[in-house]
Amino acid sequence: NIALVPLTGIPLPFISYGGTSLLFLMAGIGILLNISKQANLEH
């Protein structure tokens, strides 16, 4: 499983606090929250 997914290019959330990984983490959380919010509004 580790061979299929190299950990070098994947920033781990809450572990690597680099500016870029933190930015992508916050963007991903925002997108997921937006999707769940839109899904809740439709139902």
N, C-alpha and C positions, 0 to 999 in steps of 0.2 A: 504493500500500500504506500509506503514511503517512496518506493522507486517510481510509482506512477505519478505521484504529486511531489515535485521538488519543492522544498521549503525555502529555497534561496530567493525566489522572486515573489513569494507570497508573504505579505506583511501579516503577522499574527496580531489580532486585536487585543488591546490591553497588555501586550507583552512588549512589542517594539513601539516606543513612543517617538518615532521619527515624525517630522512634520508632514511628510507625504502620506505615510500610512495612517496617521491620525486624521488627516483631511479626508482620505478615502473612506475611513471607518465612519466618520460623522456623516459623509454624503450617503453612504450605504444605509445607515440607520435612518436618515431622513427620508430616503426613498421608500424604505420598507414601511415606515410610519405613515407616509403619504398614501401608499397603496392600501394599507389596512384601513386608513381613515376613509378613503373613497369607497372601499368595499362595504364599510359599515353604513355609509350614507345611502347607498343604493338599496340596502335591504330594509 
